[in-house]
Amino acid sequence: MPLRYSFIALLLLAFAGCATVDFDYPREASVAIDANEDTTLKRRVDEWLAEHPGPSGFYPLVNGTDALGARLRLIEQAEKTIDAQYFLMKADSAGFVFGAALLEAADRGVRVRFLLDDIFTTVGERELAIIDGHPNVELRLFNPISRKGIDVFNYLGTFESANRRMHNKSFIVDNQIAIVGGRNIADEYFELNTGGEFRDFDMIAVGPAAAAVSEEFDAFWNHSRAVPAEAVVGKFSEEQIAQFLAKIDRQYLEEGRNIYREAVNSDLMRSFQARGRPLFSADATVLTDDPDKLVREISQENMILIQEMAEIVRSAKSEVVVATPYFVPGNEGVEFWRSIVDKGVRVVIVTNSLAANNHTAVHSAYARYRKDIILAGVELYEARANAVSETREGAPQPKAMTMHTKAMIFDRERLFVGSLNLDPRSIEINSEMGMIVDSAEMTGELADKLFENLGKWTYRVKLNDDGQLRWHATIDGVEVVETSEPLASWWQKFSAWFLKIAPERQL
């Protein structure tokens, strides 16, 4: 008993002494440049808009190399501003190449505003200080926890606020062209990680739609929870930074150069450079949670994005297709989808299988509702972990695939792309954003490709006559029916069973 009380007292003392962040650290408000400012991109966009009837232009980024190449090409072409907002950035090849490209743009005089959520960003303090130390770069960390002391105590000691995260992802250059979607800045999102591949999705937006994304960025950039990086990581002297840069491995630099060349010279990027790849002309609406969602009490009125998405789903007349890596509908969600099916609307939901899911606890919660969602009339598909696509030439195949796409198709006429997962954390706790694009041409093509290839990388999950789950697939021309979580190891199955204890609202 004395030992137990001593341990509890020690924990309480640790939490009481946790380090905190100065959210009042001095900063200046700033906004996107006027969309009418003269830049090369502005002239190109105006030229395109004059030739096309729709107010904005769009192009989907399905391939990871293309998604990285699009960002790097736009950074190269930036003349006035770059605004980047991401949930995480890793200290890997993609992070290195992206960060180096931003610094090169800043060297040309481009103003760079970089907003990162802090909780899963693994870039070190020196690297963040190097980025932030450039006179033309300002780096802010959203809702950071202190990096002094023990991280876990700092997180737990401020759990009520630290648990609320900015999950938004946006990228805008010269307030003319934006990229919105599900990708963060890390190798797995751009097909650079042979340990696993994320099947993801982004959208290029050209014209007025990009300016609407800028408004979303400004709202988060100027929020009280967006803290200058200097307040968290401190400042390093020019000598310290020079010493660190001198120690960067030459092999790492060469690898970065190779990745850069391959990304910016992909077939899609060359086609865009030659103006041989047409954009889809359409109208669009940017949907976003208010950043105040992260400091207010959880309530329906603060869940702006999901409420708007629910209304769009209810307005569908024939078909709704949902791709979400994490799907935890809860009883209320099951009844919602049942109501849509009961109106005669076909509902197709694609999510991850246990073996493909990189968050086992989320799968544990999802599995509780699998039978109910099928009985509600939903067509349910799960990604196969071994259905990997081709990687870079000469590179080994990744070990597993995770479906990370966050998208919805409505009547093959409208498309949502953004950061939203259909789980309690995205809906209630975190902030999210996305874009609805009204293009029957583009959406129809994407839907056709999805259904053409769906059987190649998913299982159709059904119930047999006895009400038991069965996973159906055609693999190498052979019909396969699995009777338990396919491709999952015994450890994954045990973990999924054990993690049923995890609080569902946190997933």
Secondary structure as GFF3:
##gff-version 3
##sequence-region A 1 507
A	DSSP	alpha_helix	2	16	.	.	.	ID=ss1
A	DSSP	alpha_helix	40	51	.	.	.	ID=ss2
A	DSSP	beta_strand	56	61	.	.	.	ID=ss3
A	DSSP	alpha_helix	64	77	.	.	.	ID=ss4
A	DSSP	beta_strand	81	86	.	.	.	ID=ss5
A	DSSP	alpha_helix	93	107	.	.	.	ID=ss6
A	DSSP	beta_strand	111	117	.	.	.	ID=ss7
A	DSSP	alpha_helix	125	133	.	.	.	ID=ss8
A	DSSP	beta_strand	137	142	.	.	.	ID=ss9
A	DSSP	alpha_helix	151	157	.	.	.	ID=ss10
A	DSSP	alpha_helix	159	162	.	.	.	ID=ss11
A	DSSP	beta_strand	170	173	.	.	.	ID=ss12
A	DSSP	beta_strand	177	181	.	.	.	ID=ss13
A	DSSP	three_ten_helix	187	190	.	.	.	ID=ss14
A	DSSP	beta_strand	197	199	.	.	.	ID=ss15
A	DSSP	beta_strand	202	206	.	.	.	ID=ss16
A	DSSP	alpha_helix	208	221	.	.	.	ID=ss17
A	DSSP	beta_strand	226	228	.	.	.	ID=ss18
A	DSSP	alpha_helix	230	233	.	.	.	ID=ss19
A	DSSP	alpha_helix	238	246	.	.	.	ID=ss20
A	DSSP	alpha_helix	250	264	.	.	.	ID=ss21
A	DSSP	alpha_helix	267	273	.	.	.	ID=ss22
A	DSSP	beta_strand	280	288	.	.	.	ID=ss23
A	DSSP	three_ten_helix	291	294	.	.	.	ID=ss24
A	DSSP	three_ten_helix	300	302	.	.	.	ID=ss25
A	DSSP	alpha_helix	304	314	.	.	.	ID=ss26
A	DSSP	beta_strand	319	323	.	.	.	ID=ss27
A	DSSP	alpha_helix	330	342	.	.	.	ID=ss28
A	DSSP	beta_strand	346	352	.	.	.	ID=ss29
A	DSSP	alpha_helix	360	367	.	.	.	ID=ss30
A	DSSP	alpha_helix	370	375	.	.	.	ID=ss31
A	DSSP	beta_strand	379	383	.	.	.	ID=ss32
A	DSSP	beta_strand	401	403	.	.	.	ID=ss33
A	DSSP	beta_strand	407	410	.	.	.	ID=ss34
A	DSSP	beta_strand	414	418	.	.	.	ID=ss35
A	DSSP	alpha_helix	424	424	.	.	.	ID=ss36
A	DSSP	pi_helix	425	429	.	.	.	ID=ss37
A	DSSP	beta_strand	433	438	.	.	.	ID=ss38
A	DSSP	alpha_helix	440	457	.	.	.	ID=ss39
A	DSSP	beta_strand	458	463	.	.	.	ID=ss40
A	DSSP	beta_strand	469	475	.	.	.	ID=ss41
A	DSSP	beta_strand	478	482	.	.	.	ID=ss42
A	DSSP	alpha_helix	490	498	.	.	.	ID=ss43
A	DSSP	three_ten_helix	499	501	.	.	.	ID=ss44
A	DSSP	three_ten_helix	504	506	.	.	.	ID=ss45
###
